Amino acid sequence: MLILQIIVLSCFIGLIIVLFIEKLDYLLFAFAFIIIAGIATAFLLETSPDPSLDPTTIWFYVEAIDWEVIAFLIAMFTIVQILNEKKIFHEVSRRIVITFKKKIRLMFYFICIVSTLTATILEDLSIAIIFGPVIVIACLTLSINPTPFLLGMTICINLAATLTPFGSAQNILIFNALDLSIGFFLKNFSVYFVVATSVTLLLLDQFVLKKYLKVKWSPNCEELATDPSDPNAKESIQIEHKDFHSVFYEGSTEITMNLKKQVDNKTFYLNLGALVLFIVLLVFIPDLYLPAFIALIIFVLINPVQTRKKDKILPSLSHYLKSVDFKLVFFFICLFVLVHLMEANGTIQFLEMFLENIGQSHVFITSLIILFSTSILSAFLDNAPVTIMFIPIINILLGHLAVVENSSPIIFAFILGINLGGNFLPQGSAADLMTLEIAREYCVDDLNYKKLFKIGGLFACLHIILGIAYLSVIVYVF
């Protein structure tokens, strides 16, 4: 069993290393590591009459995947494709540019604060998918590098997930399992949220945004050419780039004062209304996939397309699905399978037993152990499996006399660590991975895995330090 644990853990670490190397296709290596880990598990792990527990059957791997999350991602990517094709993001960006074209710093605070507040009631991945293209297109119009704006959004929405039980899937799990209330979140996290968000935005302004405002920016998409030796490749990319800019620039490299409207008012407000309805559905329907698919059908119905004969305009889901890039969906499938393999070979159970046997006598020490453990694990793993693994541990700790009279620090540390760990390593947060995918798609070369790892990690350390200070106040003052 030890050999199997080493093999699977090595595959997981190998995948993390690949993510640091931008030139490599991380999806190819993800599948390769899954095959290696799967074959090792099939040979070294005992078989079972239950197909879902037998590593030699396909059902063992099928049931490892959180299909609700995968279904949500597929629906969300398709909705974003519809909004992008109908230029809804472009129109929102146009209106932001008109409002803030001479107040760039104010635009930075506006976008970050609005996306962060929205993330308190909407899944953080949805925020990254919705706001990411808006940020890039708005910055592109103003010749501003979108890197600090994307960093501000993705770092702060991880903070936003702590404020309410609706901000993340893991919060919903904790909310139900520990029988908490909305009042508990607001009472215990509101002060921390305001302080941490304010400090984060001020530091990003002074040390990141200020540097990028000194240089004008335009994306370099030459690396997207399929064949660098093809003399027509660069030209074709420049043509596509020009078409992309033409909706804003009207044939000039300077920003025009009268930016063209991207979509008629009826289509714009119809889609905006559908987006608001989608957010409401996410708040009131606990299953992520259901509101996503309901919204997807609505968006398809209100955005019909021309048929092949071009004589009819009809709703067509297949039209939009053909244009969606599902690479990130497959990557998440690989992550789910790897985590499941570590559960099957006892790696995660060993950690669970270890944590259950330490630090139970003192509230503050126990809270710190929970904070560090969950944040570190959430940096490497998806938040949902870490949450599921720790819920029984938290229930055991809350049952001890030493902490039963004051459970708030334990729960605070648990929620904080689970949600902030994603800033240590991008793969710990779906929103971070989505932000990187958007940056890659729009040729924002300055924002890559290394940059997000460096800056996100520094802010994660800051947020943890603030969390420790806040924990001290909760334990020793209140």
C-alpha positions, 0 to 999 in steps of 0.5 A: 500500500505504501508503494501505491501511495507514493506512486499516486502522490508522485503523479499528483505532485508531477501534475502540479510541477507541469502547471508551472511550465507554461509551454507544456500542455497540462491536459496531456500530462493530466491524462498521462498521470491519471493513466499511470496512477489508475494502472498502479491502483488496479494492480496494487489495490484489492478488488471488490465485488462492488463495481464502484469500489473495484479499481479495475472497473470503469465505475470506480472512476466514474463515481469519483467525479463530481458530476454536479460540478462538471455539469455546472461548468459545461452549462456556464461555459456555454452561457459565457459563449452565448454572451460573448458571441452576442457581444454582451460582455463588449457592451458592458465593457463599453459602458464601463469605459465610457464611465471610467475612461479618465479614472482608471484607478477608480475603475480598478476599485469599482470592478474589484468591489463589484465582483467581490460583493457579487461573489458573496452570493454567487459561486466564485467560479461564475464570477471569474467566468462572467467578469473575466472577459469584461475586464479584459475587453474594457482594459483592451479598449483603454490600452491598459494591461488587465493583469492587476484587474484580474489579480484583484478580482481573483484574489478578492473573490476568494475572500468574498466566499467567507462572508456568506454561505452562498459564496462557495460550494464548500460553504454550502456543505459546511452550512448544512453539516454544522447547522449554521445560520446566515447570521453566524457568517455575518457576525463572525466574518464581516469585520474580517472581510472588510479589513482584509479586502480593503488592505488587499485592494490598497496593496494591489493599487500601490505595488501592482496597478501603479506599475502597469499604468505607466505603460500602454498595452496591447495583446501579443497573439503571435504565439497562438499561431499553429505553425510559426514557420507558416508565413501566413500564420502571423498575418492571419492572427493580425487580421483576427486581432484587428477584427477584435479591436475594430468594434472599439477603435474605428480604424484608429490606434487611439480611443475614440470618444464615441465608442460604438454600441455593441448590441441593441438595447432589447438584446442587451437588457434581455440578456442582462435580465436573464443573467440576474434571473440566473443569479437569483436561481443560484441563491434559491436552488441549492443544486448548482447544475439545475439553475445553470441548465435552466439559465442555459435554456433561457439564454439559448431561447432568447438568442436564436441564430441563423440556420444553415440555409440562412432563411430562418432564425431559430434557437440552437444549443448545438451552434454554441456548443461547437464553439466552447473550449472544454479543456478546463472541464477535462482538467477538473475531471482528472483532479477528481479522479486523482483525489479519489485514488488518494482516498482509496489508497488511504493517503487522505484517511491517514491525514484525517486520523493524524489531525483527530489526535492532535491539539484538542485541549486548547481552542486557539491552538486547535483553531490554528491547526485547522486553519493551517491544515485546511489552507495548505490542503486547499492549495493543492486539492479542490476545496470540495473534497477537503471540505468533505474530509474535514467535516467529520473532524470538526464535528469530533473537535466540537464535541470535546469539552474544551471547545464546546463552550466556544465553537466559533473560533474552530468553525471560523478557522475551518471556513477561512482555511478552506476558502483562502487556500486557493490563493496559495496555489491556483489549482486550489481554486476553480476561479483562479484556474478560470482566470488563467484560462481567460488570460491565456485566451485573450493573450494577457501574457503577464498573467501566467501560473507563476505570476498568480502563484507568486502574488496570490501566495503572498496575499494568501499569507497576508490573509492567513496572518490577518486571520490569526490576529482575528482568531486571537481577538475572538478567543482572548477578547470575546 
